[in-house]
């Protein structure tokens, strides 16, 4: 799956707001396919989450998709798809991936609508903490990067909302300018450059090295690219988590006080 790192949907509102302002929306809501939404969640995590946030409600880098006119009128990617394939996105997504992404984003919209005025907090602490511990140290391979006595010590005190805690490990994000960023190494024309990845697509790649110098390359024969994404393991888990895994892990992490 080839997905542009800068797969922000920030053109969703700006590019189509005028054209859609006077149009009526579809009468029936899109029916969510859970399997497609699960696949779409992985697509979103790889290309959209850094700009639009874990809940698709927007960040300082990208707008709120829940309130996007394009998203609300989209059905099965018929409006999202064209936007993603235009500048500045130019995403290399297949038609099937766009449909999956549409299901996931519409599912987020439905969840917000359903829980707009909840009568009680959502209970996500329904799992088995011991099963969560086993998953953390076993099949989930979480302990290969994290430590319950190190970076995760007291995590339940720092993130007191269980829903927020669950969202944090399901859809982690990198802070712009933070210590950890997506890095790339490009070898071309006898030289090798390593730095923070700024942009990549099928034709070009750009990065900024440790000295702050910008480097742009045209991809082609003789150009090799290696990308190191600190969140790659989390993104891979999105395709493997079961509901039980997610709730067991959340319940276990909630005990780390």
C-alpha positions as CSV (number, residue, x, y, z in Angstrom):
1,X,0.0,0.0,0.0
2,X,1.5,3.3,-1.0
3,X,0.3,6.2,0.9
4,X,1.6,9.8,0.9
5,X,2.8,10.9,4.3
6,X,1.1,14.2,3.9
7,X,-2.3,12.7,3.3
8,X,-4.0,15.6,5.0
9,X,-7.6,16.2,4.1
10,X,-7.3,20.0,4.7
11,X,-8.7,20.7,1.2
12,X,-12.0,19.0,2.0
13,X,-13.6,22.2,3.2
14,X,-11.7,24.8,1.2
15,X,-11.8,23.1,-2.2
16,X,-15.4,22.2,-2.3
17,X,-17.3,24.5,0.2
18,X,-18.5,26.9,-2.4
19,X,-19.6,24.3,-4.9
20,X,-21.5,22.3,-2.2
21,X,-22.9,25.2,-0.2
22,X,-26.1,25.3,-2.3
23,X,-26.6,21.6,-2.7
24,X,-28.8,19.4,-0.7
25,X,-27.1,16.4,1.0
26,X,-28.0,12.7,0.4
27,X,-31.2,11.7,2.0
28,X,-29.9,8.4,3.4
29,X,-26.9,8.0,5.6
30,X,-24.1,5.7,4.4
31,X,-24.5,2.3,6.0
32,X,-21.2,1.4,7.7
33,X,-19.5,-1.8,6.8
34,X,-17.6,-2.8,10.0
35,X,-14.9,-4.8,8.1
36,X,-14.4,-2.0,5.6
37,X,-14.2,0.5,8.5
38,X,-11.5,-1.6,10.2
39,X,-9.4,-1.5,7.0
40,X,-10.1,2.2,6.7
41,X,-8.9,2.8,10.2
42,X,-5.5,1.5,9.1
43,X,-5.5,3.7,6.0
44,X,-6.4,6.7,8.2
45,X,-3.7,5.9,10.7
46,X,-1.0,5.8,8.0
47,X,-1.9,8.9,6.2
48,X,-4.4,11.1,7.9
49,X,-4.0,11.0,11.7
50,X,-1.1,13.4,12.0
51,X,-3.1,16.2,10.6
52,X,-6.7,15.4,11.6
53,X,-6.2,13.7,14.9
54,X,-7.1,10.4,16.4
55,X,-10.9,11.2,16.5
56,X,-10.9,13.0,13.1
57,X,-11.8,16.2,14.9
58,X,-8.9,18.2,13.5
59,X,-5.6,19.6,14.9
60,X,-3.6,22.7,14.3
61,X,-2.4,21.0,11.1
62,X,-5.7,20.0,9.6
63,X,-9.5,20.7,9.9
64,X,-12.2,18.8,11.7
65,X,-13.5,16.1,9.4
66,X,-16.6,15.4,11.5
67,X,-18.0,18.8,10.5
68,X,-16.7,18.7,6.9
69,X,-19.3,19.4,4.3
70,X,-17.5,17.1,1.9
71,X,-17.4,14.2,4.4
72,X,-21.1,14.7,5.3
73,X,-22.2,14.6,1.7
74,X,-19.8,11.9,0.7
75,X,-21.0,8.4,-0.1
76,X,-18.6,5.5,-0.5
77,X,-15.7,7.9,-1.3
78,X,-17.4,9.7,-4.2
79,X,-16.4,13.1,-2.8
80,X,-13.5,12.2,-0.6
81,X,-11.7,10.3,-3.4
82,X,-11.4,13.2,-5.9
83,X,-10.2,15.5,-3.1
84,X,-7.5,13.1,-2.0
85,X,-6.2,12.8,-5.6
86,X,-5.8,16.6,-6.0
87,X,-3.1,18.8,-4.7
88,X,-2.0,19.1,-2.0
89,X,-2.8,15.5,-1.2
90,X,-2.1,13.5,-4.4
91,X,-2.6,10.3,-2.4
92,X,-1.8,7.0,-4.1
93,X,-4.8,5.2,-2.8
94,X,-6.8,2.6,-4.7
95,X,-10.5,2.9,-5.2
96,X,-11.0,0.2,-2.6
97,X,-8.9,2.0,0.0
98,X,-10.8,5.2,-0.5
99,X,-14.1,3.3,0.0
100,X,-12.7,1.8,3.2
101,X,-11.5,5.2,4.4
102,X,-15.0,6.6,3.7
103,X,-16.5,3.9,5.9
104,X,-14.1,4.7,8.8
105,X,-14.6,8.4,8.6
106,X,-18.4,8.0,8.4
107,X,-18.2,5.7,11.4
108,X,-16.5,8.4,13.4
109,X,-19.2,10.9,12.4
110,X,-21.9,8.4,13.6
111,X,-20.1,7.9,16.9
112,X,-19.9,11.6,17.5
113,X,-23.6,12.0,16.6
114,X,-24.6,9.1,18.9
115,X,-22.6,10.3,21.8
116,X,-23.2,14.0,21.4
117,X,-25.2,14.1,24.6
118,X,-24.3,10.9,26.4
119,X,-26.1,10.1,29.6
120,X,-23.1,8.4,31.2
121,X,-19.4,8.1,30.4
122,X,-18.5,5.4,27.9
123,X,-17.1,2.4,29.8
124,X,-14.1,1.0,28.0
125,X,-12.7,-0.7,31.1
126,X,-14.5,-4.0,30.4
127,X,-11.4,-6.1,29.7
128,X,-9.3,-8.5,31.7
129,X,-6.2,-6.7,33.0
130,X,-4.2,-10.0,33.2
131,X,-5.0,-10.8,29.6
132,X,-3.9,-7.2,28.8
133,X,-0.6,-7.7,30.6
134,X,0.0,-10.9,28.7
135,X,-0.8,-9.1,25.4
136,X,1.5,-6.2,26.3
137,X,4.4,-8.5,26.9
138,X,3.5,-11.1,24.3
139,X,1.5,-11.0,21.1
140,X,1.2,-7.2,21.1
141,X,5.0,-6.8,21.3
142,X,4.4,-3.5,23.2
143,X,7.2,-4.3,25.7
144,X,9.8,-4.2,22.9
145,X,9.4,-0.4,22.7
146,X,7.7,0.5,26.0
147,X,8.3,-0.2,29.7
148,X,5.7,-0.2,32.5
149,X,8.5,1.0,34.8
150,X,9.9,3.5,32.3
151,X,7.9,5.6,29.8
152,X,4.6,4.1,30.8
153,X,5.1,4.4,34.6
154,X,2.1,6.2,36.0
155,X,0.4,6.5,32.6
156,X,-3.0,6.1,34.2
157,X,-2.4,9.2,36.4
158,X,-1.3,11.3,33.4
159,X,-4.2,10.2,31.2
160,X,-7.1,9.8,33.6
161,X,-9.8,9.4,31.0
162,X,-10.0,5.7,30.0
163,X,-11.4,6.6,26.5
164,X,-8.5,9.0,26.0
165,X,-6.0,6.3,27.2
166,X,-7.4,3.8,24.7
167,X,-7.3,6.4,21.8
168,X,-3.8,7.3,22.7
169,X,-2.4,3.8,22.0
170,X,-4.8,3.1,19.1
171,X,-4.1,6.3,17.3
172,X,-0.8,7.8,18.5
173,X,0.6,10.9,16.9
174,X,3.9,12.7,16.7
175,X,4.1,16.3,17.9
176,X,5.4,18.7,15.2
177,X,8.9,19.6,16.2
178,X,9.1,16.9,18.9
179,X,12.1,14.8,19.6
180,X,10.7,11.9,17.6
181,X,9.8,12.3,13.9
182,X,9.5,10.2,10.8
183,X,12.9,10.0,9.3
184,X,14.2,9.0,5.8
185,X,17.5,8.1,4.2
186,X,17.9,8.7,0.5
187,X,20.8,7.5,-1.5
188,X,21.2,9.1,-5.0
189,X,24.0,10.1,-7.2
190,X,26.7,8.7,-4.9
191,X,25.5,10.6,-1.8
192,X,23.4,9.6,1.1
193,X,21.3,12.0,3.1
194,X,19.3,11.3,6.3
195,X,16.8,13.7,7.9
196,X,13.3,14.3,9.0
197,X,10.8,13.4,6.2
198,X,8.9,16.4,5.0
199,X,7.0,15.0,2.0
200,X,7.0,11.9,-0.3
201,X,4.9,10.7,-3.2
202,X,5.4,8.4,-6.2
203,X,7.7,11.0,-7.9
204,X,9.5,13.0,-5.3
205,X,10.7,12.9,-1.7
206,X,11.9,15.8,0.5
207,X,13.6,15.9,3.9
208,X,15.5,18.2,6.2
209,X,18.8,17.1,7.6
210,X,20.2,17.7,11.2
211,X,21.7,21.0,10.1
212,X,18.4,22.3,8.9
213,X,19.2,22.1,5.2
214,X,16.4,21.1,2.8
215,X,16.9,18.3,0.3
216,X,14.6,17.3,-2.5
217,X,15.0,14.3,-4.8
218,X,13.2,13.0,-7.8
219,X,12.5,9.3,-7.4
220,X,13.6,6.9,-10.1
221,X,16.2,4.3,-11.0
222,X,19.3,4.6,-8.8
223,X,17.4,6.4,-6.0
224,X,16.9,4.3,-2.9
225,X,14.6,5.4,0.0
226,X,14.4,4.0,3.5
227,X,11.7,5.4,5.8
228,X,11.7,4.9,9.6
229,X,8.4,5.7,11.2
230,X,8.3,5.5,15.0
231,X,4.6,4.7,14.9
232,X,4.9,1.9,12.3
233,X,4.4,-0.8,15.0
234,X,1.2,0.9,16.2
235,X,-0.2,1.2,12.7
236,X,0.5,-2.5,12.1
237,X,-1.4,-3.5,15.2
238,X,-4.5,-1.7,13.9
239,X,-4.9,-4.6,11.5
240,X,-4.5,-7.2,14.2
241,X,-6.3,-6.0,17.2
242,X,-9.5,-7.7,18.2
243,X,-12.1,-5.9,20.4
244,X,-11.0,-8.1,23.3
245,X,-7.3,-7.1,22.8
246,X,-8.1,-3.4,22.8
247,X,-10.3,-3.6,26.0
248,X,-7.9,-6.0,27.8
249,X,-4.9,-3.7,27.0
250,X,-6.8,-0.5,28.0
251,X,-7.9,-2.1,31.3
252,X,-4.3,-3.2,32.0
253,X,-2.8,0.2,31.2
254,X,-5.4,1.8,33.6
255,X,-3.7,-0.1,36.4
256,X,-0.4,1.6,35.8
257,X,-0.7,4.3,38.4
